[in-house]
Amino acid sequence: MILRSFAALAITAAAAQAEPRDVVATFSIIGDLAQQVGGDRITLHTLVGSDADAHVYEPRPADAMALARADVVLTNGLGFEGFLDRLIAASGTDAAVVTLTERAEVLEDPAGGHYHYEGDQAIWHAGAHDPHAWQSVPNARAYVASIADAFCTADAMGCDTYRGNADRYNAELDMLDAEIRTAVEAVPADRRTVVVAHNAFRYFETEYGVTFLSPQGVSTESEASAADVAGLIREIRDQKAGAIFAENISDTRLLDRIAAETDLPLAGTLYSDALSGPDGPAPDYLSMMRHNARAITAALAE
């Protein structure tokens, strides 16, 4: 009888330990990376879904409920999820909140910062940083490392699984990185300029050598003035941009105007801040980066 009781307790404890950890990812790209690492040991809730814009997202009551029961909350940081602080406060969650850009190579927002004067000398203080770090595959590896660490902390018994999944996925990221570099290097250096809706691709630009021009800053909340658009049109002509791309999270009205002014037709859609739906060309991070690289290099090769 005692042996049976011990056996029952052991089975109950094992079942409790095997329960999936509740994970909240703030938007779809992080959600995919989390699923790659967590597999069936996590239950995932993604706040901002496919084809949706995290810059302007308004949380729902269901989001607060998801945070309240979460074991881990995965965020990008750098001001990307402007809604998050108030949502965390409203939820009362005691989950571990993990900022994935902490290990990434982060770029300053070119429009961020301010000057102040010391005597008659102007001193520049850097301000905000560009949050779109996932557009560099090496930074995606940094995200994956942070996710694996967070899951190991929340679920020590599953750590070997998380590390193994991360290693497998990192091998795929390495192949993706090499593929993008090879594709871009095949395009002459003086023909690697394209136009996009907002300044979401500076990490891709820095990592792979494609120049992106845009009428908006790092957030889609910013609005391009008439002077901004006129300056961009001059820059497009000066730099001989080869293509204009829509983004899946933005309407095309401003880009249609720029296309008409520059005689550059829209060459397709790039995925900047969100994945596509499951039937689209970018349902996961690997597909998104491949789609973007192929679309860009194909348009510039014409």
ZADO-1210 file (C-alpha; in nm, 4 decimals, padded with zeros to 6 digits):
<atoms>
<atom x="00.0000" y="00.0000" z="00.0000" code="MET" pos="1"/>
<atom x="00.2824" y="00.2397" z="00.0909" code="ILE" pos="2"/>
<atom x="00.4653" y="00.1529" z="-00.2312" code="LEU" pos="3"/>
<atom x="00.1514" y="00.2274" z="-00.4293" code="ARG" pos="4"/>
<atom x="00.1190" y="00.5661" z="-00.2588" code="SER" pos="5"/>
<atom x="00.4790" y="00.6530" z="-00.3392" code="PHE" pos="6"/>
<atom x="00.4259" y="00.5426" z="-00.7007" code="ALA" pos="7"/>
<atom x="00.1137" y="00.7566" z="-00.7284" code="ALA" pos="8"/>
<atom x="00.2975" y="01.0578" z="-00.5871" code="LEU" pos="9"/>
<atom x="00.5838" y="01.0051" z="-00.8295" code="ALA" pos="10"/>
<atom x="00.3472" y="00.9849" z="-01.1254" code="ILE" pos="11"/>
<atom x="00.1649" y="01.2992" z="-01.0099" code="THR" pos="12"/>
<atom x="00.4935" y="01.4888" z="-00.9684" code="ALA" pos="13"/>
<atom x="00.6177" y="01.3795" z="-01.3094" code="ALA" pos="14"/>
<atom x="00.2909" y="01.4882" z="-01.4708" code="ALA" pos="15"/>
<atom x="00.3133" y="01.8280" z="-01.3026" code="ALA" pos="16"/>
<atom x="00.6704" y="01.8750" z="-01.4223" code="GLN" pos="17"/>
<atom x="00.5701" y="01.7758" z="-01.7762" code="ALA" pos="18"/>
<atom x="00.2985" y="02.0411" z="-01.8012" code="GLU" pos="19"/>
<atom x="00.3876" y="02.2907" z="-02.0767" code="PRO" pos="20"/>
<atom x="00.5120" y="02.6294" z="-01.9620" code="ARG" pos="21"/>
<atom x="00.2902" y="02.9232" z="-02.0527" code="ASP" pos="22"/>
<atom x="00.4849" y="03.1622" z="-02.2757" code="VAL" pos="23"/>
<atom x="00.3728" y="03.5011" z="-02.4089" code="VAL" pos="24"/>
<atom x="00.5515" y="03.6493" z="-02.7101" code="ALA" pos="25"/>
<atom x="00.4788" y="04.0103" z="-02.7905" code="THR" pos="26"/>
<atom x="00.4625" y="03.9699" z="-03.1707" code="PHE" pos="27"/>
<atom x="00.4673" y="03.7030" z="-03.4388" code="SER" pos="28"/>
<atom x="00.8404" y="03.6950" z="-03.5192" code="ILE" pos="29"/>
<atom x="00.9344" y="03.6384" z="-03.1554" code="ILE" pos="30"/>
<atom x="00.6502" y="03.3876" z="-03.1334" code="GLY" pos="31"/>
<atom x="00.8013" y="03.1774" z="-03.4094" code="ASP" pos="32"/>
<atom x="01.1482" y="03.1818" z="-03.2505" code="LEU" pos="33"/>
<atom x="00.9926" y="03.0813" z="-02.9178" code="ALA" pos="34"/>
<atom x="00.8112" y="02.7895" z="-03.0770" code="GLN" pos="35"/>
<atom x="01.1282" y="02.6698" z="-03.2485" code="GLN" pos="36"/>
<atom x="01.3082" y="02.6541" z="-02.9127" code="VAL" pos="37"/>
<atom x="01.0183" y="02.5484" z="-02.6920" code="GLY" pos="38"/>
<atom x="00.8500" y="02.2895" z="-02.9103" code="GLY" pos="39"/>
<atom x="00.5770" y="02.0968" z="-02.7286" code="ASP" pos="40"/>
<atom x="00.7114" y="02.1919" z="-02.3859" code="ARG" pos="41"/>
<atom x="00.5495" y="02.5364" z="-02.4123" code="ILE" pos="42"/>
<atom x="00.2015" y="02.6734" z="-02.4654" code="THR" pos="43"/>
<atom x="00.2446" y="02.9900" z="-02.6713" code="LEU" pos="44"/>
<atom x="00.0289" y="03.3011" z="-02.6791" code="HIS" pos="45"/>
<atom x="00.1323" y="03.5733" z="-02.9271" code="THR" pos="46"/>
<atom x="-00.0079" y="03.9202" z="-02.8638" code="LEU" pos="47"/>
<atom x="00.0398" y="04.0868" z="-03.2050" code="VAL" pos="48"/>
<atom x="-00.0335" y="03.8350" z="-03.4766" code="GLY" pos="49"/>
<atom x="00.0524" y="03.7937" z="-03.8420" code="SER" pos="50"/>
<atom x="00.0377" y="04.0984" z="-04.0734" code="ASP" pos="51"/>
<atom x="-00.0272" y="04.3238" z="-03.7707" code="ALA" pos="52"/>
<atom x="00.1635" y="04.6344" z="-03.6625" code="ASP" pos="53"/>
<atom x="00.3077" y="04.6225" z="-03.3089" code="ALA" pos="54"/>
<atom x="00.3923" y="04.9939" z="-03.3254" code="HIS" pos="55"/>
<atom x="00.0241" y="05.0867" z="-03.3000" code="VAL" pos="56"/>
<atom x="-00.1228" y="04.7789" z="-03.1299" code="TYR" pos="57"/>
<atom x="-00.3920" y="04.8276" z="-02.8658" code="GLU" pos="58"/>
<atom x="-00.4028" y="04.5437" z="-02.6097" code="PRO" pos="59"/>
<atom x="-00.7202" y="04.3519" z="-02.5339" code="ARG" pos="60"/>
<atom x="-00.8452" y="04.2060" z="-02.2022" code="PRO" pos="61"/>
<atom x="-00.7440" y="03.8608" z="-02.3257" code="ALA" pos="62"/>
<atom x="-00.3837" y="03.9822" z="-02.3507" code="ASP" pos="63"/>
<atom x="-00.3805" y="04.0834" z="-01.9838" code="ALA" pos="64"/>
<atom x="-00.5226" y="03.7437" z="-01.8927" code="MET" pos="65"/>
<atom x="-00.2502" y="03.5700" z="-02.0951" code="ALA" pos="66"/>
<atom x="00.0204" y="03.7679" z="-01.9157" code="LEU" pos="67"/>
<atom x="-00.1369" y="03.6957" z="-01.5770" code="ALA" pos="68"/>
<atom x="-00.0983" y="03.3200" z="-01.6222" code="ARG" pos="69"/>
<atom x="00.2371" y="03.3297" z="-01.8070" code="ALA" pos="70"/>
<atom x="00.5594" y="03.1756" z="-01.6810" code="ASP" pos="71"/>
<atom x="00.7729" y="03.3669" z="-01.9326" code="VAL" pos="72"/>
<atom x="00.7067" y="03.6849" z="-02.1333" code="VAL" pos="73"/>
<atom x="00.9347" y="03.7385" z="-02.4331" code="LEU" pos="74"/>
<atom x="00.9731" y="04.0972" z="-02.5524" code="THR" pos="75"/>
<atom x="01.1848" y="04.2738" z="-02.8099" code="ASN" pos="76"/>
<atom x="01.2481" y="04.5908" z="-02.6126" code="GLY" pos="77"/>
<atom x="01.3979" y="04.9199" z="-02.7333" code="LEU" pos="78"/>
<atom x="01.0543" y="05.0803" z="-02.7292" code="GLY" pos="79"/>
<atom x="00.9120" y="04.8543" z="-02.9997" code="PHE" pos="80"/>
<atom x="00.6151" y="04.7392" z="-02.7905" code="GLU" pos="81"/>
<atom x="00.4929" y="05.0750" z="-02.6674" code="GLY" pos="82"/>
<atom x="00.1870" y="04.9134" z="-02.5143" code="PHE" pos="83"/>
<atom x="00.3737" y="04.6608" z="-02.3004" code="LEU" pos="84"/>
<atom x="00.4519" y="04.8436" z="-01.9752" code="ASP" pos="85"/>
<atom x="00.0916" y="04.9356" z="-01.9100" code="ARG" pos="86"/>
<atom x="-00.0238" y="04.5864" z="-02.0099" code="LEU" pos="87"/>
<atom x="00.2180" y="04.4235" z="-01.7648" code="ILE" pos="88"/>
<atom x="00.0978" y="04.6569" z="-01.4896" code="ALA" pos="89"/>
<atom x="-00.2670" y="04.5845" z="-01.5686" code="ALA" pos="90"/>
<atom x="-00.2116" y="04.2082" z="-01.5725" code="SER" pos="91"/>
<atom x="-00.0359" y="04.1867" z="-01.2361" code="GLY" pos="92"/>
<atom x="00.1851" y="03.9133" z="-01.3804" code="THR" pos="93"/>
<atom x="00.4773" y="03.7737" z="-01.1856" code="ASP" pos="94"/>
<atom x="00.6242" y="03.6068" z="-01.4967" code="ALA" pos="95"/>
<atom x="00.9868" y="03.6488" z="-01.5957" code="ALA" pos="96"/>
<atom x="00.9940" y="03.9295" z="-01.8545" code="VAL" pos="97"/>
<atom x="01.2841" y="03.8737" z="-02.0949" code="VAL" pos="98"/>
<atom x="01.4113" y="04.1479" z="-02.3298" code="THR" pos="99"/>
<atom x="01.5636" y="03.9713" z="-02.6305" code="LEU" pos="100"/>
<atom x="01.7608" y="04.2650" z="-02.7693" code="THR" pos="101"/>
<atom x="01.9850" y="04.2718" z="-02.4617" code="GLU" pos="102"/>
<atom x="02.2288" y="04.0323" z="-02.6351" code="ARG" pos="103"/>
<atom x="02.1862" y="04.1753" z="-02.9845" code="ALA" pos="104"/>
<atom x="02.4157" y="04.4140" z="-03.1689" code="GLU" pos="105"/>
<atom x="02.1940" y="04.7211" z="-03.1481" code="VAL" pos="106"/>
<atom x="02.1980" y="05.0230" z="-03.3801" code="LEU" pos="107"/>
<atom x="02.1106" y="05.3751" z="-03.2752" code="GLU" pos="108"/>
<atom x="01.8008" y="05.5299" z="-03.4267" code="ASP" pos="109"/>
<atom x="01.9409" y="05.7887" z="-03.6714" code="PRO" pos="110"/>
<atom x="01.6612" y="06.0273" z="-03.5705" code="ALA" pos="111"/>
<atom x="01.7112" y="05.9702" z="-03.1964" code="GLY" pos="112"/>
<atom x="01.9101" y="06.1707" z="-02.9445" code="GLY" pos="113"/>
<atom x="01.9635" y="06.5362" z="-02.8785" code="HIS" pos="114"/>
<atom x="02.2283" y="06.8030" z="-02.8407" code="TYR" pos="115"/>
<atom x="02.3037" y="06.9945" z="-02.5268" code="HIS" pos="116"/>
<atom x="02.5621" y="07.2655" z="-02.4747" code="TYR" pos="117"/>
<atom x="02.8598" y="07.2715" z="-02.2410" code="GLU" pos="118"/>
<atom x="02.9781" y="07.6304" z="-02.2669" code="GLY" pos="119"/>
<atom x="02.9768" y="07.7003" z="-02.6403" code="ASP" pos="120"/>
<atom x="03.0321" y="07.3360" z="-02.7410" code="GLN" pos="121"/>
<atom x="02.7416" y="07.1252" z="-02.8673" code="ALA" pos="122"/>
<atom x="02.7517" y="06.7714" z="-02.7241" code="ILE" pos="123"/>
<atom x="02.5481" y="06.4947" z="-02.8893" code="TRP" pos="124"/>
<atom x="02.3743" y="06.2467" z="-02.6594" code="HIS" pos="125"/>
<atom x="02.2482" y="05.9394" z="-02.8371" code="ALA" pos="126"/>
<atom x="01.8813" y="05.8719" z="-02.7851" code="GLY" pos="127"/>
<atom x="01.6597" y="05.5870" z="-02.8870" code="ALA" pos="128"/>
<atom x="01.7826" y="05.2754" z="-03.0605" code="HIS" pos="129"/>
<atom x="01.6455" y="05.1045" z="-03.3687" code="ASP" pos="130"/>
<atom x="01.4373" y="04.8116" z="-03.2390" code="PRO" pos="131"/>
<atom x="01.4245" y="04.6021" z="-03.5596" code="HIS" pos="132"/>
<atom x="01.7259" y="04.3896" z="-03.4644" code="ALA" pos="133"/>
<atom x="01.5766" y="04.0628" z="-03.5964" code="TRP" pos="134"/>
<atom x="01.6389" y="04.1827" z="-03.9539" code="GLN" pos="135"/>
<atom x="01.9985" y="04.0638" z="-03.9003" code="SER" pos="136"/>
<atom x="02.0239" y="03.6837" z="-03.8816" code="VAL" pos="137"/>
<atom x="02.3157" y="03.6989" z="-03.6335" code="PRO" pos="138"/>
<atom x="02.0864" y="03.8977" z="-03.4044" code="ASN" pos="139"/>
<atom x="01.8200" y="03.6287" z="-03.4424" code="ALA" pos="140"/>
<atom x="02.0790" y="03.3859" z="-03.3037" code="ARG" pos="141"/>
<atom x="02.1162" y="03.6169" z="-03.0032" code="ALA" pos="142"/>
<atom x="01.7374" y="03.6111" z="-02.9561" code="TYR" pos="143"/>
<atom x="01.7401" y="03.2309" z="-02.9674" code="VAL" pos="144"/>
<atom x="02.0128" y="03.2127" z="-02.7021" code="ALA" pos="145"/>
<atom x="01.8122" y="03.4361" z="-02.4681" code="SER" pos="146"/>
<atom x="01.4956" y="03.2340" z="-02.5273" code="ILE" pos="147"/>
<atom x="01.6725" y="02.9063" z="-02.4486" code="ALA" pos="148"/>
<atom x="01.8146" y="03.0534" z="-02.1272" code="ASP" pos="149"/>
<atom x="01.4720" y="03.1825" z="-02.0217" code="ALA" pos="150"/>
<atom x="01.3071" y="02.8466" z="-02.0839" code="PHE" pos="151"/>
<atom x="01.5811" y="02.6608" z="-01.8963" code="CYS" pos="152"/>
<atom x="01.5268" y="02.8895" z="-01.5972" code="THR" pos="153"/>
<atom x="01.1513" y="02.8319" z="-01.6061" code="ALA" pos="154"/>
<atom x="01.1751" y="02.4575" z="-01.6734" code="ASP" pos="155"/>
<atom x="01.5073" y="02.3075" z="-01.5685" code="ALA" pos="156"/>
<atom x="01.3972" y="01.9534" z="-01.6518" code="MET" pos="157"/>
<atom x="01.3429" y="02.0545" z="-02.0136" code="GLY" pos="158"/>
<atom x="01.6722" y="02.2381" z="-02.0519" code="CYS" pos="159"/>
<atom x="01.8417" y="01.9695" z="-02.2612" code="ASP" pos="160"/>
<atom x="01.5463" y="01.9795" z="-02.4992" code="THR" pos="161"/>
<atom x="01.5582" y="02.3575" z="-02.5273" code="TYR" pos="162"/>
<atom x="01.9341" y="02.3582" z="-02.5866" code="ARG" pos="163"/>
<atom x="01.9022" y="02.0854" z="-02.8477" code="GLY" pos="164"/>
<atom x="01.6239" y="02.2708" z="-03.0278" code="ASN" pos="165"/>
<atom x="01.8259" y="02.5927" z="-03.0196" code="ALA" pos="166"/>
<atom x="02.1333" y="02.4179" z="-03.1628" code="ASP" pos="167"/>
<atom x="01.9284" y="02.2647" z="-03.4438" code="ARG" pos="168"/>
<atom x="01.7662" y="02.5955" z="-03.5263" code="TYR" pos="169"/>
<atom x="02.0953" y="02.7856" z="-03.5114" code="ASN" pos="170"/>
<atom x="02.2312" y="02.5541" z="-03.7800" code="ALA" pos="171"/>
<atom x="01.9367" y="02.6575" z="-03.9995" code="GLU" pos="172"/>
<atom x="02.0044" y="03.0229" z="-03.9205" code="LEU" pos="173"/>
<atom x="02.3678" y="02.9810" z="-04.0238" code="ASP" pos="174"/>
<atom x="02.2598" y="02.8395" z="-04.3603" code="MET" pos="175"/>
<atom x="02.0098" y="03.1232" z="-04.4035" code="LEU" pos="176"/>
<atom x="02.2738" y="03.3857" z="-04.3262" code="ASP" pos="177"/>
<atom x="02.5128" y="03.2411" z="-04.5845" code="ALA" pos="178"/>
<atom x="02.2335" y="03.2191" z="-04.8419" code="GLU" pos="179"/>
<atom x="02.1400" y="03.5865" z="-04.8020" code="ILE" pos="180"/>
<atom x="02.5019" y="03.6999" z="-04.8264" code="ARG" pos="181"/>
<atom x="02.5544" y="03.4983" z="-05.1456" code="THR" pos="182"/>
<atom x="02.2360" y="03.6353" z="-05.3040" code="ALA" pos="183"/>
<atom x="02.3197" y="03.9993" z="-05.2269" code="VAL" pos="184"/>
<atom x="02.6824" y="03.9668" z="-05.3340" code="GLU" pos="185"/>
<atom x="02.5604" y="03.8619" z="-05.6794" code="ALA" pos="186"/>
<atom x="02.4033" y="04.2090" z="-05.7254" code="VAL" pos="187"/>
<atom x="02.6477" y="04.4851" z="-05.8292" code="PRO" pos="188"/>
<atom x="02.7224" y="04.7147" z="-05.5347" code="ALA" pos="189"/>
<atom x="02.5992" y="05.0250" z="-05.7213" code="ASP" pos="190"/>
<atom x="02.2558" y="04.8669" z="-05.7785" code="ARG" pos="191"/>
<atom x="02.1651" y="04.7736" z="-05.4219" code="ARG" pos="192"/>
<atom x="01.9223" y="05.0525" z="-05.3297" code="THR" pos="193"/>
<atom x="01.5489" y="05.0038" z="-05.2701" code="VAL" pos="194"/>
<atom x="01.2624" y="05.2022" z="-05.1170" code="VAL" pos="195"/>
<atom x="01.0385" y="05.0787" z="-04.8332" code="VAL" pos="196"/>
<atom x="00.7556" y="05.2287" z="-04.6299" code="ALA" pos="197"/>
<atom x="00.9352" y="05.2779" z="-04.2959" code="HIS" pos="198"/>
<atom x="01.2882" y="05.2511" z="-04.1664" code="ASN" pos="199"/>
<atom x="01.2690" y="04.8877" z="-04.0530" code="ALA" pos="200"/>
<atom x="01.5570" y="04.7381" z="-04.2492" code="PHE" pos="201"/>
<atom x="01.8704" y="04.9122" z="-04.1209" code="ARG" pos="202"/>
<atom x="01.9947" y="04.5882" z="-03.9637" code="TYR" pos="203"/>
<atom x="01.9546" y="04.4107" z="-04.2978" code="PHE" pos="204"/>
<atom x="02.1344" y="04.7040" z="-04.4600" code="GLU" pos="205"/>
<atom x="02.4243" y="04.6945" z="-04.2129" code="THR" pos="206"/>
<atom x="02.4593" y="04.3160" z="-04.2215" code="GLU" pos="207"/>
<atom x="02.4130" y="04.2473" z="-04.5934" code="TYR" pos="208"/>
<atom x="02.4889" y="04.5646" z="-04.7866" code="GLY" pos="209"/>
<atom x="02.1518" y="04.6714" z="-04.9314" code="VAL" pos="210"/>
<atom x="02.0568" y="05.0408" z="-04.8935" code="THR" pos="211"/>
<atom x="01.6986" y="05.1120" z="-04.7872" code="PHE" pos="212"/>
<atom x="01.5364" y="05.4530" z="-04.8363" code="LEU" pos="213"/>
<atom x="01.2085" y="05.5305" z="-04.6610" code="SER" pos="214"/>
<atom x="00.9712" y="05.8226" z="-04.5997" code="PRO" pos="215"/>
<atom x="00.9047" y="05.7219" z="-04.2365" code="GLN" pos="216"/>
<atom x="01.1303" y="05.6622" z="-03.9364" code="GLY" pos="217"/>
<atom x="01.1706" y="05.3468" z="-03.7292" code="VAL" pos="218"/>
<atom x="00.8060" y="05.3612" z="-03.6146" code="SER" pos="219"/>
<atom x="00.5004" y="05.3545" z="-03.8393" code="THR" pos="220"/>
<atom x="00.3451" y="05.6044" z="-03.5967" code="GLU" pos="221"/>
<atom x="00.5635" y="05.8773" z="-03.7477" code="SER" pos="222"/>
<atom x="00.4210" y="06.0653" z="-04.0453" code="GLU" pos="223"/>
<atom x="00.6238" y="06.1784" z="-04.3436" code="ALA" pos="224"/>
<atom x="00.5899" y="06.5483" z="-04.4209" code="SER" pos="225"/>
<atom x="00.5735" y="06.6904" z="-04.7738" code="ALA" pos="226"/>
<atom x="00.9345" y="06.8004" z="-04.7322" code="ALA" pos="227"/>
<atom x="01.0331" y="06.4479" z="-04.6248" code="ASP" pos="228"/>
<atom x="00.8713" y="06.3005" z="-04.9347" code="VAL" pos="229"/>
<atom x="01.0272" y="06.5588" z="-05.1665" code="ALA" pos="230"/>
<atom x="01.3693" y="06.4917" z="-05.0149" code="GLY" pos="231"/>
<atom x="01.3208" y="06.1173" z="-05.0510" code="LEU" pos="232"/>
<atom x="01.2283" y="06.1526" z="-05.4186" code="ILE" pos="233"/>
<atom x="01.5493" y="06.3472" z="-05.4798" code="ARG" pos="234"/>
<atom x="01.7458" y="06.0796" z="-05.2938" code="GLU" pos="235"/>
<atom x="01.5816" y="05.8022" z="-05.4963" code="ILE" pos="236"/>
<atom x="01.6914" y="05.9713" z="-05.8171" code="ARG" pos="237"/>
<atom x="02.0392" y="06.0551" z="-05.6885" code="ASP" pos="238"/>
<atom x="02.1042" y="05.7016" z="-05.5665" code="GLN" pos="239"/>
<atom x="01.9310" y="05.5398" z="-05.8653" code="LYS" pos="240"/>
<atom x="01.7096" y="05.3200" z="-05.6508" code="ALA" pos="241"/>
<atom x="01.6062" y="05.0072" z="-05.8353" code="GLY" pos="242"/>
<atom x="01.2752" y="04.9127" z="-05.6728" code="ALA" pos="243"/>
<atom x="00.9989" y="05.0179" z="-05.4353" code="ILE" pos="244"/>
<atom x="00.8480" y="04.7657" z="-05.1953" code="PHE" pos="245"/>
<atom x="00.5301" y="04.7728" z="-04.9917" code="ALA" pos="246"/>
<atom x="00.5324" y="04.6297" z="-04.6389" code="GLU" pos="247"/>
<atom x="00.2780" y="04.3832" z="-04.5092" code="ASN" pos="248"/>
<atom x="00.1940" y="04.6035" z="-04.2086" code="ILE" pos="249"/>
<atom x="00.1395" y="04.9297" z="-04.4014" code="SER" pos="250"/>
<atom x="-00.0971" y="05.0572" z="-04.6677" code="ASP" pos="251"/>
<atom x="00.0559" y="05.1606" z="-04.9995" code="THR" pos="252"/>
<atom x="-00.0916" y="05.5067" z="-05.0541" code="ARG" pos="253"/>
<atom x="00.2282" y="05.6988" z="-04.9806" code="LEU" pos="254"/>
<atom x="00.4403" y="05.4531" z="-05.1758" code="LEU" pos="255"/>
<atom x="00.1979" y="05.4730" z="-05.4700" code="ASP" pos="256"/>
<atom x="00.2555" y="05.8478" z="-05.4760" code="ARG" pos="257"/>
<atom x="00.6340" y="05.8036" z="-05.4637" code="ILE" pos="258"/>
<atom x="00.6188" y="05.5390" z="-05.7363" code="ALA" pos="259"/>
<atom x="00.4223" y="05.7738" z="-05.9611" code="ALA" pos="260"/>
<atom x="00.6749" y="06.0543" z="-05.9025" code="GLU" pos="261"/>
<atom x="00.9791" y="05.8355" z="-05.9720" code="THR" pos="262"/>
<atom x="00.8468" y="05.5989" z="-06.2418" code="ASP" pos="263"/>
<atom x="00.9395" y="05.3016" z="-06.0244" code="LEU" pos="264"/>
<atom x="00.6534" y="05.0507" z="-05.9959" code="PRO" pos="265"/>
<atom x="00.5922" y="04.8596" z="-05.6737" code="LEU" pos="266"/>
<atom x="00.8039" y="04.5448" z="-05.6945" code="ALA" pos="267"/>
<atom x="00.6194" y="04.3434" z="-05.4308" code="GLY" pos="268"/>
<atom x="00.5799" y="04.3184" z="-05.0548" code="THR" pos="269"/>
<atom x="00.8463" y="04.2799" z="-04.7868" code="LEU" pos="270"/>
<atom x="00.7833" y="04.1504" z="-04.4359" code="TYR" pos="271"/>
<atom x="00.9291" y="04.3874" z="-04.1792" code="SER" pos="272"/>
<atom x="00.7667" y="04.3702" z="-03.8347" code="ASP" pos="273"/>
<atom x="00.5322" y="04.0731" z="-03.8692" code="ALA" pos="274"/>
<atom x="00.5091" y="03.7350" z="-04.0351" code="LEU" pos="275"/>
<atom x="00.2464" y="03.6489" z="-04.2941" code="SER" pos="276"/>
<atom x="-00.0410" y="03.4150" z="-04.2228" code="GLY" pos="277"/>
<atom x="00.0176" y="03.0415" z="-04.2652" code="PRO" pos="278"/>
<atom x="-00.0783" y="03.0524" z="-04.6334" code="ASP" pos="279"/>
<atom x="00.1471" y="03.3504" z="-04.7128" code="GLY" pos="280"/>
<atom x="00.5109" y="03.3568" z="-04.8214" code="PRO" pos="281"/>
<atom x="00.6496" y="03.4360" z="-04.4737" code="ALA" pos="282"/>
<atom x="00.4755" y="03.2190" z="-04.2126" code="PRO" pos="283"/>
<atom x="00.7965" y="03.1788" z="-04.0083" code="ASP" pos="284"/>
<atom x="01.1222" y="03.3673" z="-03.9577" code="TYR" pos="285"/>
<atom x="01.3308" y="03.1587" z="-04.1994" code="LEU" pos="286"/>
<atom x="01.0708" y="03.1975" z="-04.4742" code="SER" pos="287"/>
<atom x="01.0367" y="03.5700" z="-04.4059" code="MET" pos="288"/>
<atom x="01.4071" y="03.6405" z="-04.4414" code="MET" pos="289"/>
<atom x="01.4358" y="03.4212" z="-04.7529" code="ARG" pos="290"/>
<atom x="01.1346" y="03.5880" z="-04.9111" code="HIS" pos="291"/>
<atom x="01.2709" y="03.9368" z="-04.8443" code="ASN" pos="292"/>
<atom x="01.6190" y="03.8558" z="-04.9757" code="ALA" pos="293"/>
<atom x="01.4852" y="03.6864" z="-05.2877" code="ARG" pos="294"/>
<atom x="01.2358" y="03.9639" z="-05.3626" code="ALA" pos="295"/>
<atom x="01.4998" y="04.2340" z="-05.3228" code="ILE" pos="296"/>
<atom x="01.7719" y="04.0647" z="-05.5270" code="THR" pos="297"/>
<atom x="01.5288" y="03.9609" z="-05.8011" code="ALA" pos="298"/>
<atom x="01.4000" y="04.3185" z="-05.8392" code="ALA" pos="299"/>
<atom x="01.7516" y="04.4639" z="-05.8475" code="LEU" pos="300"/>
<atom x="01.8673" y="04.2107" z="-06.1045" code="ALA" pos="301"/>
<atom x="01.6111" y="04.3272" z="-06.3597" code="GLU" pos="302"/>
</atoms>
